[in-house]
Amino acid sequence: MSIDIDKLEALAQAATPGPWSMAEDGSPVVNAGGRAAHLIGPPGSDEEAAANTQFIAATDPDAILALIARLREAEAAAAERDALAAHVEQITRAPATHEILEEIHRRAGKEWSGDFIVTINRDEYEAFEAEQEALLSTTPATSLARRDVVKGAGLLTLLIDKAEGRGDNHWTLKELKMVRDELRRQAEQADTAKEDA
């Protein structure tokens, strides 16, 4: 069964405002907006008429509009969840980024007691940079996506700080700073978009 939610909403908005209730004497009549309205159910079937009347009284316009609002909220949450899933998949499928992060974690595990250097050749960095461009081309849709962006910017900041502490001044340091700054801008943009929504 297909439900036209927009049509149902329009009908509920056009109906006599509630609350609706069953007649006090138990007759199959619905009081809508202080007026008795409509005989409900087939005459001679008191139980069915009473059940129909109670059901119709319970489904006054306010109840229908509240259900429609909940449905739309659930649909919006599902769309946000799907956008997040797509964002996470996009991040996890970025092979150059994954390889760089794996190398950092591997080195950190072996050499945790001291500093370590991760060497990235130009081809690896260009692949990483291209992936980051693709990942940054869309604004993260959720606070979880924002968290991922902030986490990435934090990792880049650690690498930049270590490189600056050693006095490194390679071309990659400048580019890492640019990527970090773009990640931070994306996080701020996600905050602004969420506040506007």
N, C-alpha and C positions, 0 to 999 in steps of 0.2 A: 504494500500500500504506500503510495506516495502522498506526502503532505505538503501542500503549498503554504509554507510558513508566512509568506508575505500576505497572502489572501486571508489566512486565519487571523493574522494580526489586524488587518483592516476591518474584518468582521467584528473582532473583539472591541476595537476602538469605536465602531459605529453603534454597538449594542448599548442598551440602557445601562448606565453605570451601576455597579454593585454597591454594597453586597447584595447578593441574591440569597433568598432563603425559602424554605418550604412553608406553606401556609400553616399557621398555628394550630388549626383544627385538623391537620393531617390530610386535608384534601389535596388532590393532585394539581396544585396550583403553585406557581413560583411567584414570590413577591420580588419584583425587580424595581429598585429605585423607589420603594414605598408604595408601589401599585401592584395589585394582583394581575398576573398575566398568564394566559395560556393554560388550557387543560392539557395535561401530559398523560400519555398512555391511552390504551383502549378502555372505553367505559366498561365496567363490570369486572375488571381485573385489578382489584385494589392493591395487591402485593406488587404487581409489575408497575402499576401507575406510581405507587409510592417510591419504588426503587428508581424509576426514571426521573421522578421529580427531585429526589435527593441528589442524583447524579448531576442533573442539569443545574440545580442550585449550587452545587459544589464547583461547577465549571463556569463561574461567572467571568466577565471580561478581565478582571484583575488577576484571577488565577491563570487564565490563558496567557495574558501578557507576561506574567512572572515566569511561566514555563518557557515562553519564547525567548525571554531575556537570558534564562539559564542555558538554553540550547545554543544561543548565539555565543555566549561566553565560552561554552565547551568547544564549539567549533573554532573560535579564535585561539583557544589554548592548544587545540590539536594542530592548528596551522603553525603556531609558534614552536611547538614540539617538533614538527616536521622540518621547519627551517633550521632548528638547532641540530637535528640529526644530519641534515645535509651539510651543515657547517662542520660538524665533527668529522663526517666522512671525508670532506674536502681536506681537512687538516691531516687526517691519518693517512690519506693516500698521497701525500706530498713526499715522494721518495727522497729527494735531496735534503729536505728539512729533516726527515726521519733519520737519514744516515748521519747528518751532522750532530743531531741530538744524541743518537746512540753512541757516537764516538766520545762526546762530552761525558756521558754517563759512564762509559767503559773506563775512560781515563780517571774520572773522579773516583771510581771504585778502587782502582789500583793505586792511585797516587794521592789519596785523600789527605795524607799527612802534610803535604806541601802543595805549592802551586804547580800547575801543569799548563802546557801549551797545546792547543789544538791547531794543527796546521791545515789550512784549507787552501787548495790551489785555485787559480782563477776560474777554471771550468766548474769546479764544485761550487764556488761562490756564486758564479753566474747562474747556475741551476737553482741554487738556494734563493737568489734574488728574484729570479723569474717566478718561482713558486710563491714567494712572499707577495710579489706584485699581484698575482692572481688571487691570493687569499685576501689581500687588502682591498681588492677592487669592489667588494660588496661590504656594506656596513653590517657588523654583527647584529643579529636580530633579537638577541636575548641577553639577559644578565649573565647567563652561563657562558655565552660566546664572548661577552665582554671580559669575563674572568680569564678566559683563554688568552685574549689579547694582552691583558695586563701581565699575565704570567710570562708570556713570550717577551714582552718589553723588559720585565724584571731580569730574565735570564740574559738578554742582550746587555743590559746595564751592568751586570756582574762581569761579563766578558770585557766590556769596554773599560770598566774601572781597573781590572787586572792589567789590561794592555797599557792603559795610561800610567799605571803605577810602575810598570817596567820601562816606561819611556818609549814604548812602541809608537811609531807614527806612520804606519803603513796605510795604503789606500783603503784597505778593508776596514780599518778603524772608523774612517769617515763614513763609509757606506753603512757600517753597522749602526752608527749613531743615527743615520737617516732612517733606517728601518725601524729602530727603536722609537724615534720621534713619531713616525707614521703610525706605529702600533698605539702609542699613547693618544694620538689624535683620534684614531678609530674608537678607542675606549671612551673618550669624552663625547664623541659623536653618538655612540650607543646610549650614553647617559641622557643626552639631550633628546634623542628620539624617544626614549622610554618615558621621559617627563612629558613630552608633547602628546603621547598616546593616551 
